Amino acid sequence: MLDNKITLIEGKINVDDIFRQIIYKENGGKDDQALYVCNLTDVMRKYYIWCEKMPRVKPFYAVKCNDDDNVLRVLAKLGTGFDCASKVEINKVLQFGVNSDRIIFANPCKPSSHIKHAAASNVSLMTFDSKIELEKIHLIFPEARLVMRIRCEAKKAQIPLGEKFGCDPIHEAPQLLKDAKNLGLTVVGISFHVGSGCLDPPAFREAIYSARKLFNYAMKLGYHMNFLDIGGGFPGNSGPDIGVFADVVNSALNDFFPVSPDDDQIEIISEPGRYFVSSAFTLGAMVHSKNEIRKTDGKVSHVKYYINDGVYGSFNPVISFQEVLKPYILSRYTDNGTNGEAKTSYQNCTIWGISCGGNDKICDKLTLPPITIGDVLVFRNMGSYTIPIASSFNGFPIARVLYFAETDSWKDLYETITD
């Protein structure tokens, strides 16, 4: 359940205090629905960090990562572009007053009806990675401004993408540029994606170098490309920042696409998703059941806890990205971190989801203090690839979302967002 109302908070947002107030006090620990706290100020802060760290690269937010209305409103107001993969995502972005030139239709393999919709919506910037896609676009939307997606994968990423998308930059890409030229299509630039959740920053340098070589080759064919899309893959959790990635990207751009007053400037964009939203969303899930496994001497050897969300809901990344989550127990009082009583003993435990699915396991091999029914487990960094994928499998509701922003940093945006 989504409530688009934004609550302004004086000072810093304390997520734990919000959970205590809503789940423990107002709902008395009897809420069957898990709860997200969304810190929209965190989204805005990430935008300013991005602009500081990579001033030449304009972010085009990857809508698929989290298509939450308030997140899109905020990013639209800040001036980001948007990476859309379907006509539904295009429509969702356009409804927030975003001009079509701030959208890239970054799906290299598009259904024909979606290409027609992009044409009708004046979204002309779109990707391709095959001759078949070029032929479809030539038939439906020959005026499109095309971006060729090449394959340059990181050695290590949470989700590699090269097996599905991207042409080989050495052997296939030159021929595709010739095919586009023969069809009379306009190719404006090159794109790549090193992989979602990239753990190999130097991959960006190799990919940017490959793009430079193709820019040079395209010029021989009569193209004057002026657009580079460096994709996504940037970290978004609290703690890690984009500094290491920014250093690699900035150095590569300076080496291979240097700024020159005598040349037309290259428009450089990226497609960050998790960077903007991962740390902005925190989930509070309540323990509703537990099962104590005992040894022959009667002592508890292991405890299975069951919470009011699962892998078919908010915890899809446990399956899709093999993410290892480490929740903590929300204390019931602010004067200590022990729910009002000392918890010095620890138990081996497993956290299970609410569905009857046998694979609905959220955390394994944890060691936590004893948890009582009605306690809340808090999971941080839950904003990416969670809400858009969640379903009501087995009839259980998806988590609701409440939105908060810090007053001092938000006043300039608040009136526009809440109109």
N, C-alpha and C positions, 0 to 999 in steps of 0.2 A: 504494500500500500504506500503510495507516494503522496506526501503533503508538501506542496511547493512553497509553503510559508517559510520565510527566513527569519530566525530569531537572532537579534543582535545582542552581543555579549560585551560588557565593559571589561577591558583588560584582555588577558589571554584566555583562550578556550580550554577548559579542563574537562576532557572527555569523561573521565571517571566520575566526576561530580554530576555530570548530566545523566549518566547511566544510573547512578545511585538515586537521583531524584525521581527519575521516570520509572525505573523498573522496581527498585526496592521500596520507595516511599509511595509514589502515586499508584502503582499497580500492585503493590504488596507482594511482589515476587510471584504473581500468578498469571503472568502474561504468556500465552502460548505462542506468541509471534516474536521472532528475533528482531533486534533493532539495530539499524545503522545510525551512527552520528556522522554527518557530513560536515566537515570544516571547509567552507568555501573560501575563507581567507587563505587557507593552505594552497588552494588552486591558484589564487591570484599571486601569492608569493612565489610559486614555482615559475609563473610567467615572467616575473621580473628577474629571477635568477637566470632563466634561459636567455633573456635579452642581454644580460650583463656578460654571460659566459660565451655566447655565440652570436654576436651582434649581426653577422652577415647572413644568418640562417633564420628564416621566418618559420615559426611552427605552424603546421597545418594539423590540427588535432585529429587523431584517428578515432572517429565516432564509434567504431565497433567495440572499442575497449570499454566504454561506459557511455551510453547515450542518454544519461540523466538530463532532464530538461534544465535544471538550474545550473548544472555544469556547463551545458552548451550556451545558456544565456550569458554566463559570466565570461566565458572564453570569447564569445561573439563581441561582447562589449569591450573586452581588452584589445580586440583587433586581430586575433589569430585567424588563420585560414582553417579549412576543414578537409580531411581525407574521408571521402564517402565511398562505400562499396556497393550501394544499391540505390534504386529510386526512392525507397522509403527513407533512407538516411539523407539523401539529397533534399527531400521534402521537409524533413525534420529540421535541417539546418536553415533552409530558406525561410521557414516560418518565424525565425528569430531576427529577420531583417538582414541576413547576410547576403551580400551581392554574389552573383554567380561566379564572378572572377576570383572569389576567395574559396572556391571549391575545386578540388581535383578528384575526378572519378577514378580512383586508384585501384580498380579491379581489372587486372589484365585480361580476364575472361568473362565478358559480360553477356547476359541474355539480350537478345535483339530488342525486346520490349524496353529494356532499361536504357539502351543506347537511344532509342526513340524518345524516351522520357527526358534524357539529358539534353537532347537537341531542343525539345520543346521548352525546357527550363533554361536554355542558353548556358548550360554547363559544358563548355567546349573543351576543357583541358582533361584529357583522359589517357590512360596507359594502355600499352599493348606489348605482347611478347611473342607473337606468332603471325604467320602469313594469313591464316584463317581469320584472325581477329582484324587484321588490316582490311581484308575483303569485306567483312561484315560492316565495318565502319565506313568503307568506301561506298557501300550500297545504301546505308541508312543516314550517315552524317558526315559527308565528305569535307565539310568545313571545319571539322574538329581539329583542335591543336593537340598533336599527339606526342606522347612521351614514351620512349622505348625503355622497358624494364629489363635490366640485365641481371645475371646471376653472379653474385659475389658474396658467398656465405662466410660467416664467422666460423672459426674452428670449434667454438663452444657457444651454444645459445639454448635457452629453454625450449623454444620451438623453432627448429630450422624451417626455412621456407623455400629453399632452392629446389627441392624436389618437385614442388608444385608450380612455382612461378619463376619467370625470368629466363631469358635466352642467354646462351653462352656468349660472352663478350668478344671472344676472339674469332670463332668460326661462324656462329649464327647471326650475330648482330650486324656485321657489314652487309650480309645478304638481305636482311630485313630492311635495312635502310635503302638498299637498291629497289626492293619490292615496293616500299612506300613511295619512292620517287617515280617509279613506273606507273603507279596508280594515281599520281598527281596529288598525293596527300602531303600535308604539312607536318613535319616532325620538328618540334621546338626544343626537345631536350632528352635527357637521360635520367632514369630513376633506378634505384636499387634498394634492397632491404636485406641487411646482413643477418637478420633473424630476431624474433621476438625474445626479449630478455637476453640481450647480447652480453656475453662474458669475455669478449675478446675485442677490446677497443681498437687495436691496430687494423682490424678488418675494414674499418672505415677508410683508412688511408689507401689500402689496396683498391677498394671499390672506386674511390674518387679518382685515382690514377687511371683505372680502366675507363671511366667516364671521359676523362680528358682525351685519351687516345681516340675515342669514338667521336668526340666533338671535332677533332682534327680530320678524321676520315670523312665525316659528314660534310665538312667544308669543301672537300674535293668533289662531292656530288652536287654541290650547289646549295646545300643547306647552310644557314647561319643560325645555329642553335643558340639559345640564350636562357636555358632553363635547366636546373639541376635539382633533383629530388634525392636526398640522402636517406630517405626512409626513416624507420624507427629503431627500436631496440634499446632505448635509454632507460636507466634504472629509475624507479619511482618510489621505492620504499623510503621511510624515514631512516636517516643515517647515511647511506651512500648518496653521493651527489654526482653531478654530471661533469665534474672538473676534469677527470682523466679523459673522458670522451671528448670534451670540448677542446682540450689541448691537442688531441690527435686530429680532430676535424679542422680546427683553425689552422694548424700547421700544414695539413694537406691542401686546404683551399688556398693558402698563401703560396704554396709551391706550384700547384697545378692550375689554379684559377685566380691568379693575382689580380688585385685591383689596379686598373690602368686608366688614367684620364683620357687616353686616346681611343679606348675600346668601349663598345656598348657593354654596360654592366650585365653580368649574369644574374638572373633571379635564382636564388638558392633557397630551397625549402626543406623541411623535414616533416616526418609523420609521427611525432611522439604521441603515445597513448597512455601507457602506465605511468610515464613520467609525471603527468598532470594530476592523476587521480588516485594512484595507489595509496599514498599516505593520507589523503584527504578523507578516506572512509574507514571508520572503525566499527567493528561489529560486536555487539553484546548478545550472547546466547545463553539461555537459562538451562540449567541441568534439571530435567524433569523425572529422570529415573536412574537407577544404578543397580549393579549386580556385583556382589562381592564374591570372589572366587577364593575358597579357603583350602588350606593344606589339611592333611589328615590330622594334624594336631589342633585344628580349629583356627589357626592364625590366618589372617587375610594375606594372600600372596599377590593378588591382582584385583583391580576394580575396573569394571566397565561402566562408563558414564554415558548417558544419552542426553543430547541437547536438542533444542527446538529449531534446528536447521541442519542441513546436510549437503552432501555432494551433488544432489539434484537441485539444490537451492544455491546458497551463497558460496559453497565450498567446491564448486566445479574446478578451480585451479589445482586442487589436490590431485585430481585425475588428469586434467589436461596439461598441466605444467609440472606435475610431480612436486608441488611445493610442500615444504615441511613447515608446519605452523607450530608456534609455541605460545599458547594462550597463557594468561595469568588469571587468578581468581580475583574478582572484584570485591574489595573489602566493603563491608556494610557501613562502616563509619570512617570519617576522615581523620580521626585521631590516631589510627594505627593501620597497618596493612594486614591485619590478621582476622578480619570479620568479627572483631570484638573479643576474641579469645586467642591465646597463644596456640599456634599450630607448628610445633617443632618436629613432629614426625612426618615422614614422607612415604608415599605409597606408589608402587608401579601401577600405571593405569593406561587405559585406552579411551579415546573419545569417539563415540559413534553418533551418526546422524539420526534424524527423526524418522526416516522412511524405513520400510521393511526390506529394502535392497541389501543383499549380503555384502556388497562392495561399498556400502555407505559408511566408510571408516574415515574419520577426519584426522585423527592423530594417533600414532602408535608409539609404544615404548616411551611414554612420558613418566616422569617422577614428579608428583605434586603432593601438597598437603591434602589431608582428607577433605572431601567436598561433600556438602550436604545438599539435599534436594531443595531447589529454590535459589541456590547460588548461581552467580552469573560468571561465565568465562568471557574474557575480553580478547578479541583477535584484532591486532593492528594491521595496517597496510592491506585493506580489503577492498580497494576501489577498482581494481582492474580485472576485467573478464569475470565478473561476479554477477552483478545485477542484470545485465542484458541476457545472460544465459540461464538464469534461475527459472525453475518451473515449479508448479504446484503438484508434482508427482506424489501419488498416494493421497492426494487431497489436502496436503499440508500447505498453509499459506507461505508465500515468500516474505522475507523480512521487510519491515517498513523502514522508511528513511525520514529522518528529521534533519533539518538544515540549520546551521549556525554560522555566524560571521562575527569577527571582531569589529566593534563600532569604529574605533579610531582609523582603521585601515580601509574601511568599507564605505564611508559616507558618500564619497564621490560616485560610487557605482550603485549604491542601494536604491535610489529613486528610480533609476532606469530599469533595474532588474525587477522591481516589485510593482511596476505600473500594471 
